[in-house]
Amino acid sequence: MLTRFEKARIMSARALQIAQGAPVLVKLSDAVKRVDEIVKAEFEKGALPLTVVREMPDGSKVFLDVKGEEVGKAEK
């Protein structure tokens, strides 16, 4: 599970990408035009190609996808 801070960081990074011309990764109706609505739809569908790196207290790192599922680990 992602923290609210990780979720906000992912969504703001993706919003910046879309605002600068990156392609939208999900099909949307013609009514959806605002960047924040697009990002929310992509996030809810799990279509974002971003990974969160969470540093653990022991110095190791855990890699999470946007759904909050672990995709890898790294030792210190």
Phi, psi and omega in degrees: 000136179275148174283165179297331179288319178294318179298315180297320180294317179297313183293323179289323177296317180292322178299319178296318179300314181294319180298333180265010172105009178293149180290148177280138188264358179228155176281134181230159175288163180293340182287336182276115181230339183282142183299319182295327177291322178296313181297318180298318179296317178297318181296315182295329179273355179071028185269000184282130181272048183240151179233138177263133175253115182252120178277131181266161182301332180277002178096350178282168180235143177241133180257127182238142172276180184290347175275355180088008180271141182289130179244356179175168178221157175220134177283166182289000000 
